[in-house]
Amino acid sequence: TKAKVALANAYFQLNDFEKSMAQWKTVIQRNPTDVTAVYNMGLCQMSLGCNEDARSTFERALQLCPQEPRILNNLAEILRLDETKIFEAIQMYQKAIELDKNKEMSELHYNLSIALKQTRQFQQAASHLRDAIKIDPRNAIYHHQMSIILSLIEPQTPENLANSRTFMQTACELDPLKA
């Protein structure tokens, strides 16, 4: 089984999600309660765009390990794609943030900010982006997104516009290709 796990991880790193998924299926057949294998199978399905399969797989992983913020995050990511499930996704992101004991998963705050932006809750989105930036201040994408969100907050103020420019400049300095 260790060889199958190593092979599955290697295929995943090579972006060969079909082969990785085949290895994870074998691991899961041998040990259906291996939450890591189930979770990684969901990541493969998600990477292949098989979102309904991924959703089902992440729900299974969540049953095996209900306190894992990464599982909630990925399940919320799938739900966020469906406009009718956006508020459910927001609740999952919030729960994942609560479960992040070390407060080190910046992507939880970033992903929640994107969902909040989709629902036009720009102030709350900015707040979570600030949290993401506190955790990972060198992430150009976070700064870029903050620039966009600040430009959307109404009423427009000179302070918001100036801050928006500053975040965009920082994003460009950190990584000109991602800004």
Backbone hydrogen bonds in HBPLUS format (Angstrom, degrees):
<---DONOR---> <-ACCEPTOR-->    atom                        ^
c    i                          cat <-CA-CA->   ^        H-A-AA   ^      H-
h    n   atom  resd res      DA  || num        DHA   H-A  angle D-A-AA Bond
n    s   type  num  typ     dist DA aas  dist angle  dist       angle   num
A0005-VAL N   A0001-THR O   2.96 MM   4  6.27 157.6  2.01 154.5 160.2     1
A0006-ALA N   A0002-LYS O   2.95 MM   4  6.15 163.0  1.97 147.5 152.2     2
A0007-LEU N   A0003-ALA O   2.88 MM   4  6.03 158.0  1.93 146.3 152.8     3
A0008-ALA N   A0004-LYS O   2.79 MM   4  5.96 158.9  1.84 147.7 154.1     4
A0009-ASN N   A0005-VAL O   2.90 MM   4  6.12 162.2  1.93 151.9 156.3     5
A0010-ALA N   A0006-ALA O   2.93 MM   4  6.11 154.6  2.00 144.3 151.7     6
A0011-TYR N   A0007-LEU O   2.90 MM   4  6.14 166.7  1.92 155.4 158.4     7
A0012-PHE N   A0008-ALA O   2.98 MM   4  6.16 154.1  2.05 143.8 151.5     8
A0013-GLN N   A0009-ASN O   2.95 MM   4  6.19 159.2  1.99 149.5 154.4     9
A0014-LEU N   A0010-ALA O   3.08 MM   4  6.34 137.8  2.26 142.0 153.5    10
A0014-LEU N   A0011-TYR O   3.13 MM   3  5.02 127.3  2.42  92.2 106.3    11
A0016-ASP N   A0011-TYR O   2.86 MM   5  5.06 158.4  1.90 159.8 153.2    12
A0015-ASN N   A0012-PHE O   2.89 MM   3  4.94 158.3  1.93 109.9 114.3    13
A0020-SER N   A0016-ASP O   3.04 MM   4  6.27 158.3  2.09 149.6 156.6    14
A0021-MET N   A0017-PHE O   2.82 MM   4  5.83 158.7  1.86 142.4 148.5    15
A0022-ALA N   A0018-GLU O   3.03 MM   4  6.32 150.3  2.12 143.6 151.4    16
A0023-GLN N   A0019-LYS O   3.17 MM   4  6.46 152.5  2.25 145.2 151.4    17
A0024-TRP N   A0020-SER O   2.95 MM   4  6.31 159.2  2.00 153.3 159.5    18
A0025-LYS N   A0021-MET O   2.88 MM   4  6.10 153.4  1.95 150.1 157.2    19
A0026-THR N   A0022-ALA O   3.30 MM   4  6.56 152.0  2.38 139.4 145.3    20
A0027-VAL N   A0023-GLN O   3.08 MM   4  6.45 158.5  2.13 149.9 155.6    21
A0028-ILE N   A0024-TRP O   2.85 MM   4  6.07 162.6  1.88 155.7 160.2    22
A0029-GLN N   A0025-LYS O   2.88 MM   4  6.08 150.7  1.97 145.5 153.7    23
A0030-ARG N   A0026-THR O   3.17 MM   4  6.43 149.4  2.27 143.8 151.0    24
A0031-ASN N   A0027-VAL O   2.91 MM   4  6.15 141.6  2.06 142.7 154.7    25
A0034-ASP N   A0031-ASN O   3.08 MM   3  5.65 159.7  2.12 127.1 126.7    26
A0035-VAL N   A0033-THR O   2.97 MM   2  5.71 108.0  2.50 115.8  99.0    27
A0038-VAL N   A0034-ASP O   3.01 MM   4  6.34 162.3  2.04 155.8 161.4    28
A0039-TYR N   A0035-VAL O   2.81 MM   4  5.90 166.3  1.83 149.4 153.8    29
A0040-ASN N   A0036-THR O   2.89 MM   4  6.03 163.9  1.92 146.9 151.8    30
A0041-MET N   A0037-ALA O   2.89 MM   4  6.06 145.9  2.01 143.2 152.7    31
A0042-GLY N   A0038-VAL O   3.04 MM   4  6.38 153.1  2.12 147.2 154.1    32
A0042-GLY N   A0039-TYR O   3.03 MM   3  5.08 114.3  2.48  95.1 110.7    33
A0043-LEU N   A0039-TYR O   2.97 MM   4  6.42 147.4  2.08 145.9 155.7    34
A0044-CYS N   A0040-ASN O   3.01 MM   4  6.31 153.3  2.09 144.7 150.9    35
A0045-GLN N   A0041-MET O   2.97 MM   4  6.29 164.7  1.99 153.5 157.4    36
A0046-MET N   A0042-GLY O   2.81 MM   4  6.00 159.6  1.86 150.4 156.5    37
A0047-SER N   A0043-LEU O   2.87 MM   4  6.02 156.3  1.93 144.9 151.6    38
A0048-LEU N   A0044-CYS O   2.98 MM   4  6.24 137.4  2.17 144.7 156.3    39
A0048-LEU N   A0045-GLN O   3.19 MM   3  5.10 128.7  2.46  92.1 105.6    40
A0050-CYS N   A0045-GLN O   2.86 MM   5  5.06 148.4  1.96 161.7 153.7    41
A0049-GLY N   A0046-MET O   2.99 MM   3  5.05 156.0  2.05 103.2 110.8    42
A0054-ALA N   A0050-CYS O   2.89 MM   4  6.10 160.0  1.93 153.5 160.3    43
A0055-ARG N   A0051-ASN O   2.77 MM   4  5.87 154.2  1.84 142.8 150.1    44
A0056-SER N   A0052-GLU O   3.07 MM   4  6.29 164.9  2.09 147.6 150.6    45
A0057-THR N   A0053-ASP O   2.91 MM   4  6.15 157.1  1.97 149.3 156.3    46
A0058-PHE N   A0054-ALA O   2.77 MM   4  5.97 164.0  1.79 157.4 161.0    47
A0059-GLU N   A0055-ARG O   2.89 MM   4  6.08 151.7  1.97 148.2 156.5    48
A0060-ARG N   A0056-SER O   3.03 MM   4  6.28 147.9  2.13 140.4 148.8    49
A0061-ALA N   A0057-THR O   2.92 MM   4  6.25 154.6  1.98 146.5 153.8    50
A0062-LEU N   A0058-PHE O   2.80 MM   4  6.00 149.7  1.89 144.6 153.1    51
A0063-GLN N   A0059-GLU O   3.03 MM   4  6.31 143.4  2.17 139.5 148.5    52
A0064-LEU N   A0060-ARG O   3.17 MM   4  6.52 146.2  2.29 142.3 151.2    53
A0064-LEU N   A0061-ALA O   3.09 MM   3  5.06 119.4  2.47  92.4 107.4    54
A0065-CYS N   A0061-ALA O   2.87 MM   4  6.13 141.0  2.03 144.8 156.5    55
A0068-GLU N   A0065-CYS O   3.38 MM   3  5.95 157.0  2.44 126.3 124.4    56
A0072-LEU N   A0068-GLU O   3.37 MM   4  6.76 165.7  2.39 152.5 155.8    57
A0073-ASN N   A0069-PRO O   2.85 MM   4  6.01 157.1  1.90 148.2 155.1    58
A0074-ASN N   A0070-ARG O   3.06 MM   4  6.27 164.4  2.09 146.8 149.5    59
A0075-LEU N   A0071-ILE O   2.95 MM   4  6.15 159.4  1.99 153.8 160.2    60
A0076-ALA N   A0072-LEU O   2.82 MM   4  5.94 158.2  1.86 149.5 155.9    61
A0077-GLU N   A0073-ASN O   2.87 MM   4  6.14 146.8  1.98 143.4 153.2    62
A0078-ILE N   A0074-ASN O   3.21 MM   4  6.49 151.5  2.29 142.6 147.9    63
A0079-LEU N   A0075-LEU O   3.04 MM   4  6.36 162.6  2.07 149.7 154.7    64
A0080-ARG N   A0076-ALA O   2.79 MM   4  5.92 153.0  1.86 153.0 160.0    65
A0081-LEU N   A0078-ILE O   3.21 MM   3  5.57 145.2  2.34 105.6 114.7    66
A0082-ASP N   A0079-LEU O   2.95 MM   3  5.52 157.4  2.00 117.5 124.5    67
A0085-LYS N   A0082-ASP O   2.75 MM   3  5.36 160.6  1.78 124.3 131.2    68
A0088-GLU N   A0085-LYS O   3.13 MM   3  5.25 121.1  2.49 100.7 115.4    69
A0089-ALA N   A0085-LYS O   2.94 MM   4  6.25 152.2  2.02 152.3 161.1    70
A0090-ILE N   A0086-ILE O   2.92 MM   4  6.24 154.6  1.99 146.9 153.5    71
A0091-GLN N   A0087-PHE O   3.11 MM   4  6.35 157.2  2.16 141.4 146.5    72
A0092-MET N   A0088-GLU O   3.05 MM   4  6.37 150.7  2.14 144.1 152.3    73
A0093-TYR N   A0089-ALA O   2.89 MM   4  6.24 161.5  1.93 158.6 163.2    74
A0094-GLN N   A0090-ILE O   2.98 MM   4  6.22 161.9  2.01 150.7 155.8    75
A0095-LYS N   A0091-GLN O   2.96 MM   4  6.20 153.7  2.03 144.8 151.8    76
A0096-ALA N   A0092-MET O   2.84 MM   4  6.08 158.6  1.89 151.3 157.7    77
A0097-ILE N   A0093-TYR O   2.90 MM   4  6.19 154.8  1.96 152.1 158.5    78
A0098-GLU N   A0094-GLN O   3.06 MM   4  6.35 155.5  2.13 143.7 150.1    79
A0099-LEU N   A0095-LYS O   2.96 MM   4  6.26 146.9  2.08 147.1 156.5    80
A0100-ASP N   A0096-ALA O   3.01 MM   4  6.21 120.9  2.37 140.2 155.2    81
A0100-ASP N   A0097-ILE O   3.21 MM   3  5.14 144.9  2.34  97.1 107.2    82
A0101-LYS N   A0099-LEU O   2.80 MM   2  5.55 118.5  2.18 116.5  99.0    83
A0103-LYS N   A0100-ASP O   3.03 MM   3  5.28 153.8  2.10 109.8 118.2    84
A0108-LEU N   A0105-MET O   3.10 MM   3  5.81 150.9  2.19 116.8 123.8    85
A0109-HIS N   A0106-SER O   3.09 MM   3  5.49 118.6  2.48 107.1 120.1    86
A0110-TYR N   A0106-SER O   3.01 MM   4  6.32 162.1  2.05 153.1 159.0    87
A0111-ASN N   A0107-GLU O   2.80 MM   4  5.82 170.3  1.81 146.5 149.7    88
A0112-LEU N   A0108-LEU O   2.98 MM   4  6.11 156.4  2.04 142.1 149.2    89
A0113-SER N   A0109-HIS O   2.89 MM   4  6.08 151.7  1.97 143.7 151.7    90
A0114-ILE N   A0110-TYR O   3.05 MM   4  6.44 146.7  2.16 149.0 158.0    91
A0115-ALA N   A0111-ASN O   3.09 MM   4  6.44 158.9  2.14 148.4 153.5    92
A0116-LEU N   A0112-LEU O   2.86 MM   4  6.11 160.4  1.90 154.4 160.2    93
A0117-LYS N   A0113-SER O   2.85 MM   4  6.00 148.9  1.95 140.5 149.4    94
A0118-GLN N   A0114-ILE O   2.97 MM   4  6.27 150.7  2.06 144.8 152.4    95
A0119-THR N   A0115-ALA O   3.22 MM   4  6.57 135.9  2.43 138.7 149.8    96
A0119-THR N   A0116-LEU O   3.11 MM   3  5.12 130.0  2.37  94.5 107.8    97
A0121-GLN N   A0116-LEU O   2.85 MM   5  5.07 163.8  1.87 154.5 149.3    98
A0120-ARG N   A0117-LYS O   2.95 MM   3  4.83 159.9  2.00 107.7 110.6    99
A0125-ALA N   A0121-GLN O   2.97 MM   4  6.17 153.8  2.04 149.4 158.0   100
A0126-ALA N   A0122-PHE O   2.87 MM   4  6.07 158.5  1.92 149.4 154.4   101
A0127-SER N   A0123-GLN O   3.01 MM   4  6.30 151.9  2.09 144.0 152.0   102
A0128-HIS N   A0124-GLN O   3.05 MM   4  6.38 157.6  2.10 151.4 155.7   103
A0129-LEU N   A0125-ALA O   2.93 MM   4  6.20 149.6  2.02 147.4 156.8   104
A0130-ARG N   A0126-ALA O   2.91 MM   4  6.16 151.8  1.99 148.0 155.3   105
A0131-ASP N   A0127-SER O   3.16 MM   4  6.53 151.1  2.24 140.3 147.7   106
A0132-ALA N   A0128-HIS O   2.92 MM   4  6.24 154.9  1.99 145.7 152.4   107
A0133-ILE N   A0129-LEU O   2.85 MM   4  6.09 159.1  1.89 152.7 158.1   108
A0134-LYS N   A0130-ARG O   2.89 MM   4  6.15 146.9  2.00 145.8 155.0   109
A0135-ILE N   A0131-ASP O   3.16 MM   4  6.43 152.1  2.24 145.9 152.2   110
A0136-ASP N   A0132-ALA O   2.85 MM   4  6.05 158.8  1.89 150.8 157.6   111
A0139-ASN N   A0136-ASP O   3.33 MM   3  5.88 159.9  2.37 123.4 122.7   112
A0143-HIS N   A0139-ASN O   3.39 MM   4  6.81 159.5  2.44 149.3 154.3   113
A0144-HIS N   A0140-ALA O   2.89 MM   4  6.12 160.4  1.93 153.6 159.5   114
A0145-GLN N   A0141-ILE O   2.92 MM   4  6.09 163.3  1.94 150.1 154.3   115
A0146-MET N   A0142-TYR O   2.92 MM   4  6.12 152.4  2.00 145.1 153.2   116
A0147-SER N   A0143-HIS O   2.99 MM   4  6.25 152.1  2.07 146.1 153.2   117
A0148-ILE N   A0144-HIS O   3.14 MM   4  6.52 154.4  2.21 146.7 153.0   118
A0149-ILE N   A0145-GLN O   2.90 MM   4  6.19 168.6  1.91 156.4 158.9   119
A0150-LEU N   A0146-MET O   2.91 MM   4  6.01 167.3  1.92 153.2 156.7   120
A0151-SER N   A0147-SER O   3.22 MM   4  6.37 143.8  2.36 137.6 146.7   121
A0151-SER N   A0148-ILE O   3.09 MM   3  5.21 123.9  2.42  96.8 111.3   122
A0152-LEU N   A0149-ILE O   2.93 MM   3  5.09 148.6  2.03 104.5 114.6   123
A0161-LEU N   A0157-THR O   3.06 MM   4  6.34 166.4  2.08 159.1 162.7   124
A0162-ALA N   A0158-PRO O   2.89 MM   4  6.03 156.5  1.94 145.2 152.0   125
A0163-ASN N   A0159-GLU O   2.86 MM   4  6.07 161.2  1.90 150.8 156.2   126
A0164-SER N   A0160-ASN O   2.79 MM   4  5.95 150.3  1.88 144.9 153.9   127
A0165-ARG N   A0161-LEU O   3.00 MM   4  6.28 157.8  2.05 147.3 151.9   128
A0166-THR N   A0162-ALA O   2.98 MM   4  6.26 156.7  2.04 146.8 153.6   129
A0167-PHE N   A0163-ASN O   2.92 MM   4  6.18 161.9  1.96 153.4 157.1   130
A0168-MET N   A0164-SER O   3.03 MM   4  6.27 154.4  2.10 146.4 153.7   131
A0169-GLN N   A0165-ARG O   2.85 MM   4  6.10 159.4  1.89 152.7 158.4   132
A0170-THR N   A0166-THR O   2.94 MM   4  6.18 159.5  1.98 149.4 155.1   133
A0171-ALA N   A0167-PHE O   2.92 MM   4  6.14 157.1  1.97 144.5 151.0   134
A0172-CYS N   A0168-MET O   2.95 MM   4  6.22 159.1  1.99 151.2 156.3   135
A0173-GLU N   A0169-GLN O   2.92 MM   4  6.19 152.1  2.00 147.8 155.8   136
A0174-LEU N   A0170-THR O   2.86 MM   4  6.08 154.6  1.93 153.1 159.8   137
A0175-ASP N   A0171-ALA O   2.97 MM   4  6.11 164.5  1.99 152.8 156.6   138
A0178-LYS N   A0175-ASP O   3.02 MM   3  5.56 144.3  2.15 116.5 125.9   139
A0179-ALA N   A0175-ASP O   3.22 MM   4  6.33 130.3  2.48 152.2 165.8   140
